[in-house]
């Protein structure tokens, strides 16, 4: 064979290879198939091309049914973004009640203990106060004077004296109320079962759980000092700490979930601080959570998931639809009009649970969302070496 003939033969072969092609994309990124010539196959076939050309994988209907291949048209769509934050359960400040003496007092005895559930009106602690003793004595005198004056005939006492007696009685009564006695406790001052003058008992103004009782019997307590904290735990607060850089506004949150020990509680965002903690560089998002089964308690550490709908729409496919090709590129398998599959190279974006944002996939592509591994294995039989991730 002479050199001239060999050169002519080489040019001929090059022209044939240049002419043969299988797939091309138009300017609108829609993939079109140019049907290659191939013989019918009983099961499946991977069409071989040059090294740089994509390979078309043809599957029989039997294979598609047995493997359960499913195809879905992929279009840009919004998705749920989830932000996680550590949080702490706290008593509901709007339904909690601080038990405190309103005059300097000495603790005589306690009637409940830490963690105990109490009903409204339950005795909590008995105190003694010199100021209370004086107020009780003044009340008893004022009441006696008023009752005597009220019984006298109008001509026996002037109107000014009558008004003065009534005013002294009302003021003495009001002082007892200001010192923390309720109507029932004041009524007992007139009975034979009344406590020693100066002793008084604080009662629960609401039902709840005793969350604090940091005091001892015999201890002197100044006016306004917290003796106990009662909290209605049917509704609690959860305070989540978010990074100062987190762009999360309450109005954008579509759902918030509190999680602890595989239990979840749907919560409602009610407040957000507008200041940043100087030490932790965090801001606080406060939530309200219902606690009907009494399984949450103040002081518990939990995790909060905030769900937000994305502002941008993206191309999203199941994780199982994404494979590796022989060169370790990520690909998905797009169904062609002929029902064959073509590997399309993509770049991976953010993971969304069991789904993934992908870039480079033409809008409207019909992608194998189930059975992609089988398609990849069929391609591998002809030298294409995909690996699941």
TITIMI-64202 format. One record per residue (C-alpha): y, x, z. Coordinates in Angstrom, 1 decimal. Layout:
% residues N
[site [Y; X; Z]]
...
This chain:
% residues 389
[site [0.0; 0.0; 0.0]]
[site [3.3; 1.6; -1.1]]
[site [6.5; 1.8; 1.0]]
[site [8.4; -0.6; -1.2]]
[site [5.8; -3.3; -0.7]]
[site [5.7; -2.8; 3.1]]
[site [9.5; -3.2; 3.3]]
[site [9.4; -6.4; 1.3]]
[site [6.7; -7.9; 3.5]]
[site [8.6; -7.1; 6.7]]
[site [11.8; -8.8; 5.4]]
[site [9.6; -11.9; 4.5]]
[site [8.1; -12.0; 8.0]]
[site [11.5; -11.7; 9.7]]
[site [12.9; -14.6; 7.6]]
[site [10.1; -16.8; 8.7]]
[site [10.6; -16.0; 12.4]]
[site [14.3; -16.6; 12.1]]
[site [13.8; -20.0; 10.5]]
[site [11.3; -21.4; 13.1]]
[site [12.8; -23.0; 16.2]]
[site [11.9; -25.9; 18.4]]
[site [14.8; -27.0; 20.6]]
[site [18.5; -27.0; 20.4]]
[site [21.4; -28.6; 22.3]]
[site [24.4; -30.3; 20.9]]
[site [28.0; -29.8; 22.1]]
[site [27.7; -32.7; 24.5]]
[site [24.8; -31.0; 26.4]]
[site [22.3; -33.6; 25.4]]
[site [19.0; -32.0; 24.6]]
[site [17.5; -32.8; 21.2]]
[site [14.0; -32.0; 20.0]]
[site [13.2; -30.5; 16.6]]
[site [9.6; -31.5; 16.1]]
[site [7.5; -28.4; 15.5]]
[site [4.4; -28.6; 13.3]]
[site [1.3; -28.5; 15.5]]
[site [-2.2; -29.8; 15.2]]
[site [-3.4; -32.7; 17.4]]
[site [-4.8; -31.7; 20.8]]
[site [-7.4; -33.6; 22.9]]
[site [-5.8; -32.7; 26.2]]
[site [-2.8; -30.5; 26.5]]
[site [-1.1; -27.7; 24.7]]
[site [1.7; -25.2; 25.2]]
[site [3.4; -24.3; 22.0]]
[site [3.9; -20.5; 21.8]]
[site [7.2; -19.1; 20.5]]
[site [8.9; -15.8; 20.6]]
[site [9.8; -14.3; 24.0]]
[site [13.3; -15.8; 24.2]]
[site [12.4; -19.3; 23.1]]
[site [11.5; -22.2; 25.5]]
[site [8.0; -23.5; 25.5]]
[site [7.2; -27.1; 25.0]]
[site [4.4; -28.6; 27.1]]
[site [2.5; -31.5; 25.7]]
[site [0.3; -33.6; 28.0]]
[site [-2.1; -36.4; 27.0]]
[site [-1.6; -39.9; 28.5]]
[site [-4.8; -39.4; 30.5]]
[site [-3.4; -36.3; 32.2]]
[site [-0.1; -38.0; 32.9]]
[site [-2.0; -40.9; 34.6]]
[site [-4.4; -38.8; 36.6]]
[site [-1.8; -36.5; 37.9]]
[site [0.7; -39.3; 38.5]]
[site [3.6; -37.7; 36.6]]
[site [6.9; -39.6; 37.1]]
[site [10.0; -39.1; 35.2]]
[site [13.6; -40.1; 36.2]]
[site [16.8; -40.0; 34.4]]
[site [19.2; -37.7; 36.3]]
[site [22.9; -38.6; 36.4]]
[site [25.7; -37.4; 38.7]]
[site [25.8; -39.4; 42.0]]
[site [27.3; -39.2; 45.4]]
[site [25.2; -38.1; 48.3]]
[site [25.1; -38.1; 52.1]]
[site [26.4; -34.9; 53.8]]
[site [25.2; -34.3; 57.4]]
[site [27.2; -32.4; 60.0]]
[site [25.4; -31.4; 63.2]]
[site [27.0; -30.7; 66.5]]
[site [25.9; -30.1; 70.1]]
[site [27.1; -32.7; 72.6]]
[site [26.9; -33.9; 76.2]]
[site [26.4; -37.4; 77.6]]
[site [29.1; -38.5; 79.9]]
[site [30.0; -41.5; 82.0]]
[site [32.1; -44.1; 80.2]]
[site [35.6; -43.4; 81.6]]
[site [36.6; -47.0; 80.8]]
[site [33.8; -48.6; 82.9]]
[site [33.5; -46.0; 85.7]]
[site [34.9; -46.6; 89.1]]
[site [36.0; -43.9; 91.6]]
[site [35.4; -44.7; 95.2]]
[site [38.2; -43.1; 97.4]]
[site [39.9; -43.9; 100.7]]
[site [43.5; -44.8; 100.5]]
[site [44.3; -43.3; 103.9]]
[site [43.2; -40.2; 105.6]]
[site [39.8; -41.1; 107.1]]
[site [36.7; -39.7; 108.7]]
[site [33.3; -40.6; 107.3]]
[site [31.3; -42.6; 109.8]]
[site [28.2; -43.4; 107.7]]
[site [26.9; -43.7; 104.2]]
[site [24.9; -46.7; 102.8]]
[site [23.8; -45.5; 99.4]]
[site [22.6; -42.2; 97.9]]
[site [23.1; -40.2; 94.7]]
[site [21.4; -41.8; 91.7]]
[site [21.0; -45.2; 93.4]]
[site [21.8; -48.4; 91.4]]
[site [24.1; -50.7; 93.3]]
[site [25.2; -54.3; 92.7]]
[site [28.8; -55.5; 92.9]]
[site [29.8; -56.0; 96.6]]
[site [27.2; -53.6; 97.9]]
[site [28.3; -51.5; 101.0]]
[site [28.9; -47.9; 100.1]]
[site [30.4; -46.0; 103.0]]
[site [32.0; -46.7; 106.4]]
[site [35.1; -44.8; 107.4]]
[site [37.5; -44.6; 110.3]]
[site [41.3; -44.2; 110.0]]
[site [44.1; -44.3; 112.5]]
[site [46.4; -45.7; 109.8]]
[site [43.9; -48.4; 109.1]]
[site [43.7; -49.2; 112.8]]
[site [47.4; -49.7; 113.0]]
[site [47.5; -51.8; 109.9]]
[site [44.7; -54.0; 111.2]]
[site [46.5; -54.5; 114.5]]
[site [49.7; -55.3; 112.7]]
[site [47.9; -57.8; 110.6]]
[site [46.3; -59.6; 113.5]]
[site [49.6; -59.9; 115.4]]
[site [51.4; -61.1; 112.2]]
[site [48.8; -63.6; 111.5]]
[site [48.9; -65.0; 115.1]]
[site [52.7; -65.2; 115.0]]
[site [52.7; -67.0; 111.7]]
[site [50.0; -69.5; 112.8]]
[site [52.0; -70.3; 116.0]]
[site [55.3; -70.6; 114.0]]
[site [53.6; -72.9; 111.4]]
[site [52.5; -75.3; 114.2]]
[site [56.0; -75.6; 115.7]]
[site [58.1; -78.5; 114.7]]
[site [61.0; -77.8; 112.3]]
[site [63.6; -78.5; 115.0]]
[site [61.9; -76.0; 117.3]]
[site [62.3; -73.0; 115.0]]
[site [64.9; -72.1; 112.4]]
[site [64.1; -71.7; 108.8]]
[site [65.0; -68.1; 108.9]]
[site [62.5; -67.4; 111.7]]
[site [59.8; -69.3; 109.9]]
[site [60.5; -67.3; 106.7]]
[site [60.5; -64.0; 108.7]]
[site [57.1; -64.8; 110.3]]
[site [55.5; -65.7; 107.0]]
[site [56.9; -62.5; 105.4]]
[site [55.6; -60.3; 108.2]]
[site [52.1; -61.9; 107.8]]
[site [52.1; -61.5; 104.0]]
[site [53.3; -57.9; 104.3]]
[site [50.5; -57.1; 106.8]]
[site [47.9; -58.7; 104.6]]
[site [49.2; -56.8; 101.6]]
[site [49.0; -53.5; 103.5]]
[site [45.3; -54.0; 104.2]]
[site [44.7; -54.7; 100.6]]
[site [46.6; -51.6; 99.6]]
[site [44.4; -49.6; 102.0]]
[site [41.3; -50.8; 100.2]]
[site [40.1; -53.9; 102.1]]
[site [39.0; -56.9; 100.1]]
[site [39.4; -60.5; 101.1]]
[site [36.0; -60.7; 102.8]]
[site [36.6; -57.6; 104.9]]
[site [40.0; -59.0; 106.0]]
[site [38.4; -62.3; 107.0]]
[site [35.9; -60.5; 109.2]]
[site [38.8; -59.2; 111.3]]
[site [38.9; -62.6; 112.9]]
[site [35.2; -62.9; 113.6]]
[site [33.2; -61.7; 116.6]]
[site [31.2; -59.4; 114.3]]
[site [34.2; -57.4; 113.1]]
[site [34.0; -53.7; 113.2]]
[site [35.9; -51.6; 115.7]]
[site [39.6; -51.6; 114.9]]
[site [40.2; -48.7; 112.6]]
[site [36.7; -48.8; 111.0]]
[site [36.4; -50.2; 107.5]]
[site [33.7; -50.2; 104.8]]
[site [34.3; -49.6; 101.1]]
[site [32.1; -51.7; 98.8]]
[site [31.2; -51.5; 95.1]]
[site [33.8; -53.1; 93.0]]
[site [31.3; -53.2; 90.1]]
[site [27.6; -52.8; 89.5]]
[site [26.6; -49.3; 88.5]]
[site [24.8; -46.0; 89.3]]
[site [26.1; -43.6; 92.0]]
[site [26.8; -40.4; 89.9]]
[site [28.7; -38.5; 92.6]]
[site [28.6; -38.5; 96.5]]
[site [29.8; -35.1; 97.5]]
[site [30.6; -35.7; 101.2]]
[site [29.0; -35.5; 104.6]]
[site [29.0; -37.8; 107.6]]
[site [31.8; -36.8; 110.0]]
[site [33.8; -35.1; 107.3]]
[site [37.6; -35.8; 107.2]]
[site [38.7; -37.1; 103.9]]
[site [42.3; -37.0; 102.7]]
[site [43.8; -40.1; 101.0]]
[site [42.8; -40.3; 97.3]]
[site [39.9; -37.8; 97.5]]
[site [36.9; -38.9; 95.5]]
[site [34.0; -39.9; 97.7]]
[site [31.7; -41.5; 95.0]]
[site [31.7; -42.2; 91.3]]
[site [30.1; -45.4; 90.1]]
[site [29.3; -45.7; 86.4]]
[site [28.0; -48.6; 84.3]]
[site [25.5; -46.8; 82.2]]
[site [24.8; -49.6; 79.8]]
[site [27.4; -48.0; 77.6]]
[site [28.0; -44.2; 77.7]]
[site [30.2; -41.6; 76.1]]
[site [28.9; -38.7; 74.1]]
[site [31.3; -35.8; 73.5]]
[site [30.4; -33.6; 70.5]]
[site [31.9; -30.2; 70.0]]
[site [32.8; -29.4; 66.4]]
[site [34.1; -26.1; 65.0]]
[site [37.8; -26.1; 64.6]]
[site [37.3; -25.4; 60.8]]
[site [35.1; -28.5; 60.3]]
[site [36.8; -30.9; 58.0]]
[site [35.5; -34.1; 59.5]]
[site [37.7; -37.2; 60.0]]
[site [36.4; -40.2; 62.0]]
[site [37.3; -42.6; 59.2]]
[site [35.1; -40.8; 56.7]]
[site [32.0; -41.0; 59.0]]
[site [29.6; -43.8; 57.8]]
[site [27.1; -43.3; 60.6]]
[site [26.6; -41.2; 63.7]]
[site [23.2; -40.6; 65.4]]
[site [22.6; -39.2; 68.9]]
[site [19.2; -37.3; 69.2]]
[site [17.3; -36.1; 72.2]]
[site [13.5; -35.6; 72.7]]
[site [12.6; -37.3; 69.3]]
[site [14.6; -40.3; 70.3]]
[site [17.6; -41.5; 68.3]]
[site [20.5; -43.7; 69.2]]
[site [23.1; -45.0; 66.7]]
[site [26.6; -44.3; 68.1]]
[site [30.1; -45.3; 67.2]]
[site [32.9; -42.7; 66.9]]
[site [35.8; -43.8; 69.0]]
[site [38.1; -40.8; 69.5]]
[site [38.9; -37.3; 68.4]]
[site [41.0; -34.7; 70.2]]
[site [44.0; -33.2; 68.4]]
[site [43.9; -30.0; 70.3]]
[site [41.5; -27.0; 70.0]]
[site [39.9; -25.4; 73.0]]
[site [41.3; -22.0; 73.3]]
[site [38.1; -20.4; 74.6]]
[site [35.4; -22.1; 72.4]]
[site [37.6; -22.8; 69.4]]
[site [36.1; -26.3; 69.1]]
[site [37.5; -29.8; 69.0]]
[site [35.8; -32.8; 70.6]]
[site [34.6; -35.9; 68.9]]
[site [33.9; -38.8; 71.3]]
[site [31.3; -41.4; 70.6]]
[site [30.2; -44.6; 72.4]]
[site [26.5; -45.3; 72.6]]
[site [24.6; -48.3; 73.9]]
[site [22.0; -47.5; 76.5]]
[site [20.0; -50.8; 77.0]]
[site [16.8; -49.1; 78.2]]
[site [18.7; -46.8; 80.7]]
[site [17.1; -43.7; 79.0]]
[site [20.4; -41.8; 78.7]]
[site [22.2; -40.4; 81.7]]
[site [25.4; -38.5; 82.2]]
[site [24.9; -34.8; 82.0]]
[site [22.2; -34.8; 79.3]]
[site [22.6; -32.4; 76.4]]
[site [22.0; -34.0; 73.0]]
[site [22.6; -33.4; 69.3]]
[site [24.8; -35.6; 67.1]]
[site [24.4; -36.0; 63.4]]
[site [27.5; -37.2; 61.5]]
[site [26.8; -38.7; 58.0]]
[site [29.5; -38.6; 55.4]]
[site [29.5; -39.7; 51.7]]
[site [30.4; -36.8; 49.4]]
[site [33.7; -37.0; 47.5]]
[site [32.2; -35.4; 44.4]]
[site [29.2; -36.6; 42.4]]
[site [26.5; -34.0; 41.6]]
[site [23.2; -33.8; 39.7]]
[site [20.4; -34.1; 42.3]]
[site [16.7; -33.7; 41.9]]
[site [13.8; -33.7; 44.4]]
[site [12.8; -30.2; 45.6]]
[site [9.4; -30.7; 44.1]]
[site [10.9; -31.0; 40.6]]
[site [12.2; -27.4; 40.7]]
[site [9.9; -24.5; 39.8]]
[site [10.1; -20.8; 39.0]]
[site [9.5; -19.4; 35.5]]
[site [7.9; -16.1; 34.7]]
[site [11.2; -14.3; 35.1]]
[site [11.8; -15.9; 38.5]]
[site [14.5; -18.3; 37.1]]
[site [14.6; -21.8; 38.5]]
[site [13.7; -24.5; 36.0]]
[site [13.0; -28.2; 35.8]]
[site [10.9; -29.9; 33.2]]
[site [12.9; -32.3; 31.0]]
[site [11.0; -34.9; 29.0]]
[site [11.7; -34.9; 25.3]]
[site [11.8; -37.9; 22.9]]
[site [8.3; -36.9; 21.8]]
[site [7.2; -37.2; 25.5]]
[site [6.6; -33.4; 25.7]]
[site [8.2; -31.4; 28.4]]
[site [10.7; -28.6; 28.0]]
[site [11.6; -26.2; 30.9]]
[site [15.4; -26.2; 31.5]]
[site [16.9; -23.3; 33.5]]
[site [19.1; -24.4; 36.4]]
[site [21.0; -23.0; 39.3]]
[site [20.4; -24.3; 42.8]]
[site [23.1; -25.8; 44.9]]
[site [23.1; -27.3; 48.4]]
[site [19.8; -28.6; 49.9]]
[site [19.9; -32.3; 50.9]]
[site [16.8; -32.9; 52.9]]
[site [14.0; -33.0; 50.4]]
[site [16.4; -33.0; 47.5]]
[site [18.5; -30.3; 45.9]]
[site [21.8; -30.2; 43.9]]
[site [21.3; -28.4; 40.6]]
[site [23.7; -27.0; 38.1]]
[site [23.2; -26.5; 34.3]]
[site [21.1; -29.7; 33.8]]
[site [22.6; -31.9; 31.0]]
[site [23.7; -35.3; 32.2]]
[site [21.1; -38.0; 31.4]]
[site [18.1; -35.6; 31.3]]
[site [14.8; -37.2; 32.0]]
[site [13.2; -34.9; 34.6]]
[site [9.7; -34.8; 35.9]]
[site [10.2; -35.6; 39.6]]
[site [6.5; -35.8; 40.4]]
[site [3.8; -33.7; 38.8]]
[site [6.1; -30.8; 38.0]]
[site [3.6; -28.3; 39.5]]
[site [0.8; -29.5; 37.1]]
[site [3.1; -29.2; 34.1]]
[site [4.0; -25.7; 35.2]]
[site [0.3; -24.8; 35.6]]
[site [-0.4; -26.1; 32.1]]
[site [2.4; -23.8; 30.8]]
[site [0.9; -20.9; 32.8]]
[site [-2.3; -21.1; 30.9]]
[site [-0.4; -19.7; 27.9]]
[site [1.4; -16.9; 29.8]]
[site [4.2; -18.9; 31.5]]
[site [3.9; -18.1; 35.2]]
[site [5.7; -20.6; 37.4]]
[site [5.6; -20.5; 41.2]]
[site [6.4; -23.4; 43.4]]
[site [9.0; -22.8; 46.1]]
